[in-house]
Amino acid sequence: MEDRLIVTASPHIRDTSTTRGLMGNVVIALLPAVLAAAAVVFLLSARGLPARDAVTADFGGIFRFDGQLTLTAAVLGGFLLLAADRYGHGNKTEKAMTLSDALVIGLAQMIAVVPGLSRSGTTISAGMLRGFDRTFAVKFSFFLSIPAVLGANLLSLVKAISAGINWAEVPMYLCGVAAALVSGYLAIFALNRIAQRGKFGGFCYYCWGAGLLTLILSLIS
């Protein structure tokens, strides 16, 4: 009887341990971005910016808009996507993921703050080049985005509250949130299908075109 219970429960035990391992790797992958953000807050505070303002600072504004920087990042990002599509043919899933895998993908997410780089494209490519199964690479990138997105929205909410909320516009914001959820789900579904079909590298042409267009527009303006 006890043997039967062990056999019946073992798949559930493995599923639980696998989920815990996945969440643990997500936490580890978040460390580079968290440490980088903490360092930026410290530097801004050291320059005399109040701690509260430093925490809610627009970290994207640290990089001044530069057409050449954006073009360079977009071109490099395109080559990264192309390399991942051509050489990323692994079958590693959460069961075989290592600490170094999580740290490398975390570093990729940290670097993706540079204008011209796609966070999802960079992290998925890093996962594929580390030998991840394509579906799992998309899955891990999605899980990794949740804390980042929630954190950014929390900071935006803090700024909105401090500036004063126009309650008449709240329904409009809620509609925007709903539209973002639907479009985000569809985008993730489409990205997963594209990665599975081996056409992930096609995004490199978009990166190169967008980077070139950005450079042209910056020169014109």
N, C-alpha and C positions, 0 to 999 in steps of 0.2 A: 504493500500500500504506500509506504513512504517512498519507495523507488518510483512509483507511478507519479506521485506528487512532484518529485524532483524533476522528472522528465517533462511533465506538463508545464511546470513553472520556469524551466530553464530558458525557453525562448524569450519570455517576458523579462527575465533577469538580464539576459544579454541585451535586449532592446533598451532597458533602463540604463545599463552601464554605457552603451553606445551613445545614448542621448547625453548622458553626463559628460562623456568624453568630448562630444561635439561642442557642448556649451563651454566646457573648460578651454578648448582650443579657441573658441570665439573670444573668450576673456583674454587669453594670452595674445591673440592677434590684435586686440584693442590697445595693448600696452604701449606700443610705439607712438600711436597718435595721442594717447592720453599724456604720455611723458613730454611729447613735443608741445602740446597745448599748455601744459604746466610750465614748461620752460619759457614759452612766449608770455604767459601771464606774469611770470617772475620778472622778465626783462622789461615789460611795460610798466610794472609796478616800480621797478628800480629807476625808471625814467620819470617817476613822479605821478604816474596815472593812478588814481585811487583804485584800491583792490576790486571794488564792485564794478567799476568801469572797465578794468582790465579783464575781468572774467567775462563780461558781456561784449568785449571788443569784437569787431568784425575781422576774424583772422584772415579771411580771404583778401582783405585790403592790405595785408602785410606785403603782398606782392603787387607792386605798382603795375598797372596795365601796360604791357609792352608788346607790341605786335610781333617783334622778333622772338621774344621769349615764348609767346603763345604758339607761333609757327614752329619753333624748335621742339617744344613739348608735344605738339600735335604730330609732327613728323616722327619723333621718337616713339610716341604712343602707337602710331600706325605700324611701325616696324615691329613693335612688341606684339601687337595683335596678329600680325602676319606670321611671326616666329612661333607664337603659341599655337596657331592653327596648323602650321606645318609640322611642328615637332612635338606638340603636346598630345600624345596618343597613349597616355597612361590609363590605368584602371584602379587607381588608389581611391579609397573612400574613407569615411570617418573612422573606420576600424583600423586603418593602417596609417592614419595621419600622425605626424610626429610634431614635437615641440618646435623643431627648426622650420617645418612647413608653416606652422602658425605664425612664427616670427617673421618669416620672409613675406608672407601675404600681408601681415600687419605693417611692415615697412613699405610695401607697395601702396597700401592705403594712405599712409602718412605722406608719401611722395606725391600722391595724386591730388594734393591740395594746390599744386602748381597749375596755373591757368593753362588750358590746352590739353590736360590729361583727364581722361574719364576714370572716375573712381571704380565703377563696376568693370569697365574694360581692363583696367590695370590689375585689379585684384583677381579677376577671372583668368587673365593671361598668366599671372604669377602662379596661380594654382595649377593650371594646365602644364606649365613648364616644370612644376614640381612633381609631375606625374599623376595629377588628379584625373579621375574620370570626368568627362566634360559636364555631365549632369551635376555631379557633386561640386565641381568648381563653381558653377552658377549658384547652386544651393548655398554653399559656404559664403560666397560673396553677398548673397541676399541676407543671410543671418548677420553677417558682419556689418551690414548697412543699417540694421535696425537701431542699435544704440547710437550710432552717429546721427541718424536722422532725428531720433527722439531728442538727443542732446541739442541739436541745432534748433529744433522747434521749441524746446524749452527756453533756450536763450532768446529766441524771437518773442516768445510769450512774455518773458520778463521785461524785455524792452518795450513791448506794446503796453503792458500794465503800467510801467513807469512813465510812459508818455501820455497815458490816458486812453481808455478804450471807448470808441464810438459804438455804442450798443446797437445803433441802427444799422451798422454794417456787418454785424455778427452773422446774420443769415447768409450774406454774400460769402463770407469767409468759410462758413460750413459747407456751402455748395462747392467752393474751391477745394476743400479738403476731400469731399466725396469724389469729385472729378479726378483729383490726384490719386486717390486709392484705386479707382477703376483703371485709369490709364497706366498706373504703376503695375498693377496685376497683369494687364494685357502685355505690357512691355517685357515683364519678366517671363511670361509664357512664350512670347515670340523669341526672346533671346535664348531661352532654353532649347527651343526647336531648332533655331539656327545653329547653335553650338553642336547639337546632336548630329546635324546633317553635314558637319564639317565645313560650314561656310562662314565661320566666325571671322576669318581673315578678311572677308569682304568689307568689314567696317574700316579697314585701313585706308581705303580710298576716300571714305567720308572724312576721316581725320585729316588726311592730307589736303583735301579740298577745303575743309573748314579752316584749317590753319592758314592756307594761302589766301583765302578770302579775308580772314581777319587781318593779315598783314597788309593787303591792298587797301582795306578800309581805314586802317590806322595811318597809312601813308597819305591817303586822300584828305583825311580830317586833320 
